[in-house]
Each structure stands twice: as structure tokens, then as C-alpha cells.
Amino acid sequence: MILHNRKRFDSLRFLGVLAGFLVADSFFHIVDGFAAGLKAESPAERIGAVVFGMVVLTTLMWFFKRFFSSSFFHGFLVATGLFLSFDIIVFHWVFQLHRITNGPEANWLEPIMVIFGSLFVWYGIIKERKKTRIETTTNMFQG
């Protein structure tokens, strides 16, 4: 009976992942690439779009730090940092698939994003290691 329930749980989990992928993929292809008809054409508008993204990211960071565990927050920082640094280095610079903006401001915005991404990865890993070390030491003396 337990094995049967586990197989059922695994199939439901797989169906959930598949449904999530199909829904996300559908929305990705349905949404207009110009953000509801808005298109950033001037350098100021393109930089403004990047700043808007940074404000949203900062708001999410504040929310996750305030309402979730520190391990979740550190994981979010590392994931964000990997995305910022790895995506820009590999897909923007090595393969030249796209840029952060379509203008020349990408030449100085992208290195800044790589630096911040690397700092996020470093900070998240260092803080999580320190937290784990403190918890391990505390558990050693408790018991």
C-alpha cells in the first residue's frame, strides 16, 4: 500500500511539473515581447527599464529576507547572482545571443551586473556557511 501511494505521489508530482511547464511556456509565447506595447527606444528609457527591474528585484529580496528563512534568502541571492553573472557571461558575451539592452549602454551595464551577481553568489554562500557552522557548533554543545 505504501509503495502504491508513493508511485501515485510521484506521478502527481510529475503531472504538476508538466502542467507548470506547459502553462509557463504558453504564457511565454502568448505575451507580447514589448511589454504591453511599451518599447524603450531612447537610452534613458532602456536604462529606466533596467532600473525598474532592479527595483522589483530589491523588493523581492526585502520580502524574502523579511518573511522567509535565512536559508531561503541566501539561496535566492545565490540563484539571482548565478543568473546575473552566468547568463550575461555565457549568453551575452560568449554566444552573443542577446544583450541586456539594445543600445550602447549595455557595454557598461552588463559588467556592473556581472560584478553584482558575483557579489550575490559570494555573500549568499559565505552567510549560509557561517549559519551552518554556528548551528553545527550549537548542536554539538547541546547534546
N, C-alpha and C positions, 0 to 999 in steps of 0.2 A: 504494500500500500504506500509506504514512504517513497519507494523508488518511482511508483506511478505518479505521485504528486510532484516529485522533483522534475520528472520529464515534462509534466504539464506546465510547471512553473517556468522551466527553460523555454518551452515553446511559446508561452505567453510573453516572456521577456523578448524573445526573438521577434515576435509579431509587433511588439511595441517599438522596438528599434527600427524595424522595417517600415512601420507606419510613420514614425517620426521622420525617417529619411525621405519617404515619398512626399509627405506634407511639406517639409522644408525645401525639397528640390522643386516642388510645384510652385511654392511661393517665390523661390529664387528666379524661376523662369517667367513668372507672371508679372513681377514687379518691374516697372519701367526703370531703366538704368539711370535716368536723370532725376531721380528723387521727386516724383510727382510733378514733373515738368520743369523743375528748377534746374538751372545749369549754371555752374560757376565759370564765368568766362574771363574775368579780369584776375590779375594776381591777388588783389585784395580779397575777392570773393573765394578764390581757391584756398588761400591761407585761412580765411574765415571758416570755411568748411572743415579744415583740419583742426582748427581751434575748437569748433563745435564738437567734433569727435573726441577731442581731449577733455572737454568739459563733461561729456557723457561718461567717458572712462573714469574720470576723477570722481564723479557722483557715484558710480557703481563701486569704486574702491572704498569710498566712505561708507556706503551702505553695507558692503560685505564685511568691512572691519567692525562696524558697529553691531550688526545683527547676527553674524555667523562666528564660528570658532576661528581661533587664530590660525589653525592648520588650513582651514578652507581659504582664508585670506592669503596666506603665504602661497598656497597652490595657485590661487588666482593671479597673484603677482608673477609667479614663475611662468605660468601659461601665457600671460599677456606679454611678458618680456621675451619669451621664445618667439611668439608671433611677431612682435615688433622687429626683433633682430634677425631671426631666421628668414622670415618672409621677405624682408627687404634685401638682405644679402643674397639669398638664393634666387628669388623670383624677379626682383627688380634689377639687381646688378649682374648676376651671373647669366641668367637666361633672358633678361631684358623683356619679360612678358608684359609688364605694365609699370607705371610709376605711381607715387603717392598723389601727384597732381600731374596735369598735362603741360605744365609750364616750367620755366627755368628755376622756379623756387624749389622744385624737388631736389635740385643739386645740393641745397643746404638743409632742407627739411629732413631728408632721408638719413644723413649721418647723425643728426640730432636724435632721431627716433631710434637708430641702432644703439646709440650711447645710452639713452634712457631704457631701452629694452634690456640691454646688458646689465644695467644697474638694478632693474627689477628682478632679473634672474638671480643675481648675486645676493641682493638683500633678502629675497624670499628664502633662498637656500640657507643662508647664514642664520637667519632668525629661526627657521624651523629646526636646524641642527642644534642651536642653543636651547630651544624649548625642549627638544627631545632629550638632550643631555641633562637638563635640570630635572625633568620628570624621572629619568632613569636613576639619577643620584638620590632623589627624594624617595623613590620606591625602595632603593637598597637599604636606606636607614629606617624605613617603616617596618620592614619586615621579616 
